[in-house]
Amino acid sequence: MFDFLDDEENAISILKDDHNKLKDLFDEFEGTDSHRQRNKIIARALEILKLHAAMEEHIFYPAARSCTDSYQMDEADEEHHVAKILVAEIEGMKNSDAHYDAKFKVLAESVRHHIKEEENTIFPRVKSADLDLVALGQEMLSLRRKLMQQGVPTSPEDRMVATEQNKSPTNTRLRKNGKVAKAHKKVPAHLKGRTQDTSTGAPL
């Protein structure tokens, strides 16, 4: 499914390869009106994004913090947070939903900005630092292989979005209707019009 790079490729080359794949997918999305093709592009992009984010957050970012401005890394973390919320929201939608394509476009814009920031500010500093980028790349590829086999773990953003979607007006109405149905159970005909002794609960 994914074209793995040679083991000698370094961490930055691996991340840039993902960046290029994502930008190509975003361009393909904007260049087609086919609903079916757009759905395929979205599915592919989300898969790459989730694996890419995991490699960065677990391996690349911790190493980059040793040689990069902490504010820039904090900003990168927050950009990941926003992107992961959008990814979770898209995955929780039907591809026929009105905002499905629009939400992906917003995600694409956010990711494009994030890519530009990484490649123009973080990557140059990491390149000039005394880091073993080949070893980092090996770790990243190993993690990606593992996640492709086992799946990307549920993130806090996934749980947050799932909670919010369960609180949506539609779901709330369904829950209320369920309670109303229970509260208005049909009274058997032979009990209609009868009252109870409040002290004993027995029918009069």
Backbone hydrogen bonds, N-H to C=O, Kabsch-Sander energy under -0.5 kcal/mol:
donor,donor_aa,acceptor,acceptor_aa,energy
4,F,2,F,-1.0
9,E,6,D,-2.1
11,A,133,L,-1.8
14,I,10,N,-2.1
15,L,11,A,-2.2
16,K,12,I,-2.7
17,D,13,S,-2.0
18,D,14,I,-1.8
19,H,15,L,-2.4
20,N,16,K,-2.6
21,K,17,D,-2.1
22,L,18,D,-2.6
23,K,19,H,-2.6
24,D,20,N,-2.2
25,L,21,K,-2.0
26,F,22,L,-2.6
27,D,23,K,-2.2
28,E,24,D,-2.4
29,F,25,L,-2.5
30,E,26,F,-2.0
31,G,27,D,-1.2
32,T,29,F,-1.0
38,R,34,S,-2.5
39,N,35,H,-2.0
40,K,36,R,-1.7
41,I,37,Q,-2.2
42,I,38,R,-2.6
43,A,39,N,-2.3
44,R,40,K,-2.2
45,A,41,I,-2.7
46,L,42,I,-2.6
47,E,43,A,-1.8
48,I,44,R,-2.2
49,L,45,A,-2.7
50,K,46,L,-2.3
51,L,47,E,-1.8
52,H,48,I,-2.9
53,A,49,L,-2.8
54,A,50,K,-1.7
55,M,51,L,-2.1
56,E,52,H,-2.2
57,E,53,A,-2.9
58,H,54,A,-2.2
59,I,55,M,-1.6
60,F,55,M,-1.9
61,Y,56,E,-3.8
63,A,59,I,-1.2
64,A,60,F,-2.7
65,R,61,Y,-2.1
66,S,63,A,-1.1
67,C,64,A,-1.7
68,T,64,A,-0.8
73,M,69,D,-1.7
74,D,70,S,-2.5
75,E,71,Y,-2.4
76,A,72,Q,-2.1
77,D,73,M,-2.3
78,E,74,D,-2.1
79,E,75,E,-2.2
80,H,76,A,-2.0
81,H,77,D,-2.2
82,V,78,E,-2.4
83,A,79,E,-2.3
84,K,80,H,-2.8
85,I,81,H,-1.7
86,L,82,V,-2.0
87,V,83,A,-2.6
88,A,84,K,-2.3
89,E,85,I,-2.4
90,I,86,L,-2.6
91,E,87,V,-2.5
92,G,88,A,-1.2
93,M,90,I,-1.5
97,D,94,K,-2.1
100,Y,97,D,-1.4
103,K,99,H,-2.7
104,F,100,Y,-1.6
105,K,101,D,-2.0
106,V,102,A,-1.9
107,L,103,K,-2.2
108,A,104,F,-2.8
109,E,105,K,-2.2
110,S,106,V,-2.3
111,V,107,L,-2.7
112,R,108,A,-2.5
113,H,109,E,-1.9
114,H,110,S,-2.2
115,I,111,V,-2.8
116,K,112,R,-2.2
117,E,113,H,-2.3
118,E,114,H,-2.5
119,E,115,I,-2.7
120,N,116,K,-1.8
121,T,117,E,-1.9
122,I,117,E,-1.0
123,F,118,E,-3.0
125,R,121,T,-0.9
126,V,122,I,-2.2
127,K,123,F,-2.6
128,S,124,P,-1.6
129,A,125,R,-0.6
129,A,126,V,-0.9
131,L,129,A,-1.6
133,L,131,L,-1.5
136,L,132,D,-2.1
137,G,133,L,-2.2
138,Q,134,V,-2.1
139,E,135,A,-2.1
140,M,136,L,-2.4
141,L,137,G,-2.5
142,S,138,Q,-2.1
143,L,139,E,-2.4
144,R,140,M,-2.4
145,R,141,L,-2.4
146,K,142,S,-2.0
147,L,143,L,-2.7
148,M,144,R,-2.3
149,Q,145,R,-1.3
150,Q,146,K,-2.7
151,G,147,L,-2.7
159,R,155,S,-2.0
160,M,156,P,-2.5
161,V,157,E,-2.5
162,A,158,D,-2.4
163,T,159,R,-2.1
164,E,160,M,-2.2
165,Q,161,V,-2.7
166,N,162,A,-1.6
167,K,163,T,-0.7
167,K,164,E,-0.7
168,S,165,Q,-1.2
172,T,168,S,-2.6
173,R,169,P,-2.6
174,L,170,T,-2.0
175,R,171,N,-2.2
176,K,172,T,-2.5
177,N,173,R,-2.8
178,G,174,L,-1.9
179,K,175,R,-1.9
180,V,176,K,-2.7
181,A,177,N,-2.5
182,K,178,G,-1.7
183,A,179,K,-2.3
184,H,180,V,-1.6
185,K,182,K,-0.8
191,L,188,P,-1.8
192,K,188,P,-0.7
192,K,189,A,-0.9
194,R,191,L,-1.8
197,D,202,A,-3.1
198,T,196,Q,-0.7
200,T,197,D,-0.7
201,G,197,D,-3.7
204,L,195,T,-2.0
